[in-house]
Each structure stands twice: as C-alpha cells, then as structure tokens.
Amino acid sequence: MTRQSKTWLVLGAVFVALLVARGMIGQGLGRVYVKRTDVTVKLPEAAVNNAAGAPSALASGSTNASTTTAATQAMETPAAASTASSSATTISWQEWKQVTPLEFNAAQKANPAQTEITLSWPRTIGLWLAAFFTLAIFSFLYADNPFYKIAESLVVGVSAAYWGVIGFWDTLVPKMFGALTPGLVKSLVQPSLVAPEKLQQISMIFALILGVMMLWRLLPRGGWISAWPLAFIVGVTAGLKIVSHVESDLMAQAAATMKPLFVSVTDASGATNMWDSWWASVANVLLVAGVICCLAYFFFSVEHKGVVGGAARVGIWYLMITFGASFGFTVMGRIALLAARVEFLFDDWLWLIDPNHFRGL
C-alpha cells in the first residue's frame, strides 16, 4: 500500500469515526421530514362535460388522482355527466411537503402515534449524496483522487443528459417534429400544439437537412460535409448578433457616455441641493474623462507622448481599477458559493449550526 493510500485510509477512518460520534450526540444529523397534505380540487362543469366525451384525456392528465364513483360514471356515460352532483366534480390527491425537524418534534410530542409528518428516506438519501459529492469536490484541495473524478464525471454526465432531454422536448419535439408531423405530435405528446405555417414547415425541412449534414462528422468518411452547416450557423449567428451588439454595446454605451458635466439636483421643495449636485457633476466628469482616456490608450495611430501619453496613462489606471473591481466581484461571487456549500454541510447535514431555527429556538 502506497503512502497516499495509507493517508486516504486514515482520513476516511477518522471521518467515519467523527460522523458516528456526531450521530450519537444530541439530535443526530442529516434527516429530512415531510408532511402529508390531502388536496381536493373541484372541476368546472365544462371540464366534466369534456371528460365525458374524452375519458382518456382526463385520465392522462390526472395521474395519481382519485376521483369519486359518480365522477367515474360521468366519464363513462355522457348522459350521466349532465346529471352528476357537485360531489362528482372533485378530484383529490396527496402531496408531500418538506417540513423542519422542529415541526416533526412538535407533532411527535403532541401525538407519538401520528403519521402526518414522517421521515422521507428518498430525500434523506439525496441529502447524504449531496454532502458526499460536495466533500468529494473539496477533496481535490488535497490531491487528485478517485472521489473527485467520480463526482466530476457525474456532474458532467448528469448535466449533459439533462440538457439533452431539455433540448429534445423543448426544441426538437415542438419545433422540428411539430412542424414536420403536427398531427402525430399533437395526438401523442403535445395536445396544445399550434398548427405550423407552410413557411415554418419548409424552414424545418432545411434545418433537418443541416442537422443530418452536421452528424456526418461521426462517419468514417465525408467529415467535410459537416463544415457546411457549421459555416451556415456561424454566418447567420454573426449577422443576427452584430446588429444587437451594435445597438446594446456601441450605441447604448456611447449614449450613456454623453453626460452633462454639470448636474443640478433639486430636492422635494424644488430648491437646488448643492451637495448632491456637486457629487453628480463629479461623477459625470470622471465618467467622460475616463472614457476619453481609455480610448486614448487604445489609439495607436499617434505616439503616446505629451497630452496623449498622459491621457493614456490615466486610461491605464481606469482599466486597472475596472479589472480589479470585476475580479473582486467574481471572487466574492465564488466565495458566496463556497459559503453556501459550507453552510449546507454544517446546517442541513451535520446539524452543527441552526441559523434559521429549524431544529430549535
């Protein structure tokens, strides 16, 4: 056994011992409780009448819902739908809402035999898996190891699978298949599909051809065919985006730079507030001067000497302050993510802290 393996073995043993000790102290750790709630919804008369004529549509839209006997009879016979009582137009189901351990303890104290609030094993297992993968990612701070590789591979794989499914159901099914075979898609998976126009069908046929050409790269020969759809995508995207970027970046920023150097700020009574006016004027002067100095730094047609050189040096200061502020903002965002994961470990998993008073007062 190598030295690194021995180190990981010792760390794992110490970690397991600490977990066992923590679980035997106080309230324990890492549990999720849920509360059962009965939900009853009264259906409109129009929905009941539609259900009587199309029982399969209502059945497919009310999964895990229990209807009354009269409602079932109304679905089977159209005549019974018009004479059904108000109790026949209701459906009910059960929902499970996550609650705090404090609510579970209160319910157990009031009635030890209660079953309304119970321990949710699926959510508890999910909590422990989230803690494991968080620690697996943090383990890379020590050294590259199999736990980190497993967590990294799962994150990449699950993300790719998730976005693949989203792309299929949100893009291919409604836009591609919905345009090429609208009747089939509407009857099987998307009853609310709007009938496509003729131009949309032609454009989707063109898109399908480009998609097949792009997949040609996976074949052993003819990979050059995939370059044509890529070139088309890049060209069209550049043409569409350049107009929006000119409007949002160039024109909007140029208009935002054209500020008056003197600003008069008035208060509620209409009098001029000299202090606020002075600060607003200073802010506009610094903004306009900063833009001019930064442009002077990137203006290479004139040698950076004299006035141009001084303006360019001031522009460097503006750029460094901007980059520093952006970097600091990015670091603070990452620190906030780190703080959230550490709070998850110590609060939701280990139950060492309770900032929201979910487990006690």
VEXROSE-239226 format. One record per residue (C-alpha): residue in one letter; x, y, z. Coordinates in steps of 0.5 Angstrom, whole numbers, padded with zeros to 4 digits, always signed. Example, Ala and Ser with C-alpha at 12.3 -4.5 7.8 and 13.67 -1.06 7.14 Angstrom:
BEGIN
a+0025-0009+0016
s+0027-0002+0014
***
This chain:
BEGIN
m+0000+0000+0000
t+0003+0007-0002
r+0004+0013+0003
q-0002+0016-0001
s-0007+0010+0000
k-0005+0010+0007
t-0006+0017+0008
w-0013+0017+0005
l-0015+0011+0009
v-0013+0014+0016
l-0017+0021+0014
g-0023+0016+0012
a-0023+0012+0018
v-0022+0019+0022
f-0028+0022+0018
v-0033+0016+0019
a-0031+0016+0027
l-0033+0023+0027
l-0039+0022+0024
v-0041+0016+0028
a-0040+0021+0034
r-0044+0026+0032
g-0050+0022+0030
m-0050+0019+0037
i-0049+0027+0040
g-0056+0031+0041
q-0061+0031+0036
g-0057+0027+0031
l-0055+0029+0024
g-0058+0029+0017
r-0065+0028+0016
v-0071+0030+0012
y-0078+0030+0014
v-0084+0031+0010
k-0092+0033+0012
r-0097+0029+0008
t-0103+0034+0006
d-0109+0032+0002
v-0111+0036-0004
t-0118+0037-0006
v-0120+0041-0013
k-0127+0042-0016
l-0127+0041-0023
p-0131+0046-0027
e-0137+0044-0031
a-0134+0045-0037
a-0128+0040-0035
v-0133+0035-0033
n-0137+0035-0040
n-0131+0035-0044
a-0128+0029-0040
a-0135+0025-0041
g-0133+0026-0048
a-0126+0024-0048
p-0125+0020-0042
s-0117+0018-0044
a-0115+0026-0044
l-0118+0027-0037
a-0115+0020-0034
s-0108+0022-0037
g-0108+0029-0034
s-0110+0027-0027
t-0104+0022-0026
n-0104+0019-0018
a-0111+0023-0017
s-0117+0019-0014
t-0124+0021-0017
t-0131+0019-0014
t-0135+0014-0016
a-0140+0019-0019
a-0134+0022-0023
t-0132+0016-0026
q-0139+0014-0028
a-0140+0021-0031
m-0133+0020-0035
e-0136+0013-0038
t-0143+0016-0040
p-0144+0023-0043
a-0151+0023-0040
a-0149+0022-0033
a-0144+0028-0034
s-0150+0033-0034
t-0154+0030-0028
a-0148+0029-0024
s-0148+0032-0017
s-0143+0037-0015
s-0139+0032-0011
a-0138+0028-0017
t-0134+0034-0020
t-0128+0034-0015
i-0121+0030-0015
s-0116+0029-0010
w-0109+0027-0008
q-0104+0027-0003
e-0098+0032-0003
w-0091+0031+0001
k-0088+0038+0003
q-0082+0038+0007
v-0082+0041+0014
t-0077+0043+0019
p-0075+0038+0025
l-0078+0043+0030
e-0085+0041+0027
f-0083+0034+0027
n-0081+0034+0034
a-0087+0038+0036
a-0092+0033+0032
q-0089+0027+0036
k-0089+0031+0043
a-0097+0032+0041
n-0098+0025+0039
p-0093+0020+0039
a-0097+0016+0034
q-0098+0021+0029
t-0097+0019+0021
e-0098+0026+0018
i-0090+0028+0019
t-0086+0023+0017
l-0078+0021+0016
s-0077+0022+0008
w-0072+0016+0006
p-0071+0019-0001
r-0070+0026+0001
t-0065+0024+0007
i-0061+0019+0002
g-0061+0025-0003
l-0058+0030+0003
w-0053+0025+0004
l-0051+0024-0003
a-0051+0032-0004
a-0046+0032+0002
f-0042+0026+0000
f-0041+0030-0007
t-0039+0036-0004
l-0034+0033+0000
a-0031+0030-0006
i-0030+0036-0010
f-0027+0039-0004
s-0022+0033-0003
f-0019+0036-0010
l-0015+0041-0005
y-0011+0036-0002
a-0010+0032-0008
d-0013+0029-0015
n-0017+0023-0012
p-0022+0018-0015
f-0027+0021-0011
y-0026+0028-0014
k-0026+0024-0021
i-0033+0020-0019
a-0036+0027-0017
e-0033+0031-0023
s-0036+0025-0028
l-0043+0025-0025
v-0043+0033-0025
v-0041+0033-0033
g-0045+0027-0035
v-0052+0029-0031
s-0051+0036-0034
a-0050+0033-0041
a-0056+0028-0040
y-0061+0034-0037
w-0059+0039-0043
g-0060+0033-0048
v-0067+0032-0045
i-0069+0039-0045
g-0066+0040-0052
f-0070+0034-0054
w-0077+0036-0051
d-0077+0044-0052
t-0073+0044-0058
l-0074+0038-0063
v-0081+0036-0061
p-0085+0042-0061
k-0081+0046-0067
m-0078+0040-0071
f-0083+0034-0070
g-0088+0039-0069
a-0087+0043-0076
l-0086+0036-0080
t-0091+0032-0077
p-0096+0036-0073
g-0102+0031-0073
l-0098+0026-0070
v-0094+0030-0064
k-0101+0034-0062
s-0104+0027-0061
l-0099+0024-0058
v-0095+0028-0053
q-0097+0036-0054
p-0104+0037-0055
s-0104+0044-0054
l-0099+0045-0061
v-0101+0050-0065
a-0101+0048-0073
p-0095+0051-0076
e-0095+0055-0082
k-0092+0053-0089
l-0086+0057-0089
q-0085+0054-0082
q-0085+0047-0085
i-0080+0049-0090
s-0075+0052-0086
m-0075+0046-0081
i-0074+0041-0087
f-0068+0046-0089
a-0066+0045-0081
l-0067+0038-0081
i-0062+0037-0087
l-0057+0042-0084
g-0057+0037-0078
v-0056+0031-0082
m-0050+0034-0085
m-0047+0036-0078
l-0048+0029-0076
w-0044+0027-0082
r-0037+0028-0078
l-0039+0022-0074
l-0038+0018-0080
p-0031+0015-0082
r-0031+0019-0089
g-0034+0025-0091
g-0033+0029-0085
w-0032+0035-0089
i-0040+0036-0090
s-0041+0038-0083
a-0037+0044-0085
w-0042+0047-0089
p-0048+0047-0083
l-0042+0050-0079
a-0041+0055-0083
f-0048+0057-0084
i-0049+0057-0077
v-0043+0062-0075
g-0045+0066-0081
v-0052+0067-0079
t-0051+0068-0072
a-0046+0073-0073
g-0050+0077-0078
l-0056+0077-0073
k-0052+0079-0067
i-0048+0084-0070
v-0054+0089-0070
s-0056+0087-0063
h-0049+0088-0060
v-0048+0095-0064
e-0055+0097-0061
s-0053+0095-0054
d-0046+0096-0053
l-0044+0101-0058
m-0049+0106-0059
a-0052+0105-0052
q-0045+0106-0048
a-0044+0112-0053
a-0051+0115-0051
a-0049+0113-0043
t-0043+0117-0044
m-0046+0123-0047
k-0047+0126-0040
p-0047+0134-0038
l-0041+0136-0034
f-0046+0140-0029
v-0052+0137-0026
s-0057+0141-0022
v-0060+0136-0017
t-0067+0139-0013
d-0070+0137-0007
a-0077+0136-0006
s-0079+0143-0005
g-0075+0145-0011
a-0069+0148-0009
t-0062+0146-0011
n-0058+0141-0007
m-0051+0144-0008
w-0048+0138-0004
d-0052+0132-0009
s-0051+0137-0015
w-0043+0137-0014
w-0043+0130-0013
a-0047+0128-0019
s-0043+0133-0023
v-0036+0130-0021
a-0039+0123-0023
n-0040+0125-0030
v-0034+0129-0030
l-0030+0123-0028
l-0034+0118-0033
v-0033+0122-0039
a-0026+0123-0037
g-0025+0116-0036
v-0028+0114-0043
i-0023+0119-0047
c-0017+0117-0043
c-0018+0110-0044
l-0020+0111-0052
a-0013+0115-0052
y-0009+0109-0049
f-0012+0104-0055
f-0011+0110-0060
f-0004+0107-0063
s-0004+0112-0069
v-0001+0117-0065
e+0005+0116-0061
h+0004+0116-0053
k+0007+0123-0051
g+0005+0129-0049
v-0002+0130-0048
v-0004+0124-0051
g+0001+0120-0047
g-0001+0123-0040
a-0009+0121-0042
a-0006+0114-0044
r-0003+0113-0037
v-0009+0116-0034
g-0013+0111-0038
i-0009+0105-0035
w-0011+0107-0028
y-0018+0107-0030
l-0017+0100-0034
m-0013+0097-0028
i-0019+0100-0023
t-0024+0097-0027
f-0021+0090-0028
g-0019+0090-0020
a-0027+0091-0019
s-0029+0086-0024
f-0024+0081-0021
g-0026+0083-0014
f-0034+0082-0016
t-0032+0075-0019
v-0028+0073-0013
m-0034+0075-0008
g-0039+0071-0012
r-0035+0065-0011
i-0034+0066-0004
a-0041+0066-0003
l-0042+0060-0007
l-0037+0057-0002
a-0040+0060+0004
a-0047+0057+0002
r-0044+0050+0001
v-0040+0050+0008
e-0047+0053+0011
f-0050+0047+0007
l-0045+0042+0011
f-0046+0045+0018
d-0053+0046+0018
d-0057+0041+0013
w-0052+0035+0014
l-0048+0036+0021
w-0054+0040+0024
l-0048+0044+0028
i-0051+0050+0027
d-0058+0053+0026
p-0058+0060+0024
n-0066+0059+0022
h-0068+0056+0028
f-0071+0050+0024
r-0069+0045+0030
g-0070+0049+0036
l-0071+0056+0039
***
